[in-house]
């Protein structure tokens, strides 16, 4: 088993948590009080990490929110990565894949230059576009399988000639590509009717499950249907609903401590919901 998968499963077992905190940090949405800092997004991320690290199994950095800001954004991403405790898994939500030479550079970027534990990739171009990622046998590679967006119906859920949906073909391929149990799939929590079926067909894969919270997926169903036979090998990602908590009273957080308290309270609600199912 890959060392990253083992690390994540040990933390899942210890905490009875599947919480993956999505750091989709948008400068236009973060609380105004962070603007007093030279690096508002970095301080925002560090506040989230302080507020959630006791219950989080993983942090998922959506690279688009950092790449869109150029060099400054990439520096914030790098410094955020360095602020995450070693015991907690880190995921580059980059959704990359290309011809082999290019994918080797992508894999090197996200597994070496930025030493993430895992990365998300797209399957459309086939195995040679993903082999460079799977060659890092101690890491985890999450392949998009059945995503939580409405557009999943355009391709992922289309029936092939044999009558099975395309995502089922992806699932079978990912299982065969796994090295040292380093393969995973992304399956949306909004697809609860298929989630259990996918888990039964792929008992050995690690699941990354977005779509809980702002997108409306059921936390309880995602936990119960997504875990493997050992009640492990799954992460439930929560982003907007957690990092942008509602503000009471004036509508403004008065201090960093107030913001962290609100995030911690929301994380505790999610964590308690997970423990009840696990």
N, C-alpha and C positions, 0 to 999 in steps of 0.2 A: 504493500500500500504506500502511496506517495506520502512523504513526510508532511506535506501541507494538509492532505486529507486527514491524516492521523491527528495532526494538531487541532484541526477543527472539530473532529469527533470527540476528542478528549475534552474539549471545552464544552461542547454540547452536553456530554454526559455529566460533567461536573456542575454546570449551571442549570441544567434543564431549560435551556434556551436555544432558540434557532434564530435569534435576532440578527439581521444584517442591516446596518444603518447606511442608508444611501446619502452620500454627500453630494447632492445635486445643488451645489451652492451658487445661487444666482445673486450677483451684487445688487440687482434691482429689487430683490425681495428680502434681503437680510435686514434685521432690525436697525433702525437709524443709529442707535448708540454705537455700533461697531465702526461707523464712519470716522470716529475720533482716532482710530488707529491707522498707522501707515499702511498696513496690509489687512483691510477689513475682512476679506474672505478667509484668510488664514486664521485670524483671531476667532472668527465665527466657527470655523471648523474645529479649532482647538477647544472652544467652549462646548461644542456638541460631544467631542470625544471625552472631555472631563465628565460630562453629565451622563454618559451612557456606557462607559467602558466597563462598569461593573456587571452589566447584563448583556453586552454585545458579544457575539461570536465572530462577527466580521464587519468590516467597513467597505462599502463599494463606492469608489470614486468614479463618477460619470465624467469621462475625460472631455466630453464636448463642452462642458461648462467652464473648463480651464483653457482648452485650446482656443476657444472663441476670443479669449483675452490676450492671445499672443504670449510673448516671453513672460510677462508678469503673471499670467495665469498658470503657465507651466511651472514657474518657480513656486507659486502657491501650492500646486499639486505635489511637487517634490517635497516641500516643507511639511505639508499635511501628512504625507506618507511617513515621513520621519517622526511625526508626533504620535503615531499609533503604536500602542504597546506591542511588544514582540509576540505575546501570547495570542493576539487577535489576528485573524486572517484578513488579508487585504486583497481587494479585487479591483482590477482595472476594467471598468465597463467601457470597452473601446470598440467592440463589435468589428474587429478587423479580420481580413483574409484577402489574399491576392495570390498571384503566381508565386512559385516557390521562393525565388530570390528575394522578392519583396516581403513575403511573410517571414522569412528568416530575419529580416531587419526589424519587422514589427515585434517578433518574439524576443529578439535581443533587447529592443527598447523597453518592453514591459516586464521582462523577467531578469534583465541584467542592469541596464542603465537605471531604470526605476525598478527596484527589486520587489515587484508585486508578487503575491503568492498565487494569484489566479488572474485569468483574463477571459473576457467574453469574445466569441468569434462567430462568424456567419458561415453556414455550410454550403452555400450555393455553388461555389467553384470546385467543390469536391476535396478528396483527401490530400492531393498534392499541395493544396493551398493551406491545409491545416497541419500537415505532418511536422513542420518546423515548431509549432506550438507543443504538440504531443511529445516531441523529442525531449522536452524538459520533463523527465519522468517524475520528479519530486514536486512539481507544481500541479495546479488544477486548471483544466481547460473547459469552459462552459460554452457549449454550442447552442445557438438559438434553435429551439425545437418548435414549441407552440407558445407564441407570445401573447401578451395580455391585451394588445391593441385590436381595434375592430378590423384593421387591414390584414390581420392573420388569415381572414377568409379568402383573400386574393390569391395566395399561393399555398400557405402552410396547410390549410384545411381542404384544398382541392383534391378531388378523388383522382387517383391514377387509373390506368387501364384495368388493373386487377381489382378495383373497387375500394382500395385502402387509401386513406388520406396521405398526402406527401409527408406530413410530420412523422408518420409511422416509419417511413423509409429512412428519414433522418435518424430517428431513434435507433434503428437497427444498425446503421452505419457507425454511429458514435460508439456504441457498445463494442463493435469490432475494432475500432481505432484506439481504444483505451490501452495505455501502457502503465503498468504498475498501479492500476486503479486510479489513473489521473484524469478520467473523463467525467464530465457532467453535462447536464442540459438545462436550458432555461425554459421553464414552463409557467405560464401566467396563472395567478391565483383566480383570475376571472374565468378560467376554464376548468372549474372544479369537476364538471361532469366527465372530463377526459383525464384529469390529474391522477385519479386512482388507477385508471386503466394503464396509463403510461408508467406509473410506478410498478405495477404488477409485471409489465413487459420488460422493464429495465431495473430489476432489483439491485443491480450492482453499480448503478450510476449515482453520482452526487447531484442533487437538484438545487437550482437557484430559482426561487419563486418570487417574482415581483407581482405587483397588482393589488396588494393589501393596502387599505387606507384610502387615499384619494381616488384610486381607480375602482374601488368598491368590492374587491375580493374578500371573501370570508377568511378571517384569521384562523378560526377553529378548523375549518375544512382544509385549509392549506397545510396546517400542521399535521392533522390526522392522516390525510391522504398522501402527503409528500414524503414522510419519513420512511426509512427502510425498516427491515425486520427488527433491527436493534434500536429503533426509534432515534436514528441518527441520519447522517448523510443528507441533510437538507438545510437550507437557509431561507428564511422568509425576509425579503427586503421591504423595508418601509423607509420612504424618503420624505416627501412633502408633509405628510400628516405628522411626522415626528420633528423635523427640523424647523418647521414653521408653525409652532403651536399657537393656538388662539390666545389673545391677550385680553384680560379682563379690565374693567374700569376705564382708564384713559385711552386704551388702545395702544399704549406704548410701554415697552419694557423700560424700567427706570434704572436698571443696572445689569451688568453681566450676570451677577448672581441671580437676579430675578429671571433672566432668560434661561440660565442653566437649570434652575429649579423647575421651570415649566417644561423643559425638555425631559428632565429626569422623571417628572411625574407622568408624562405621556409614555416614556419608555417603560416605566414600571407597570402601567396598565397593560401594555402589549406583552411584556414579560410574564405577568400574572396570567394572562390569557393563554400563553403558550404552556406554562407549567401545568395548568389545569388539564390540558389535553395530553401532554407528554406523561 
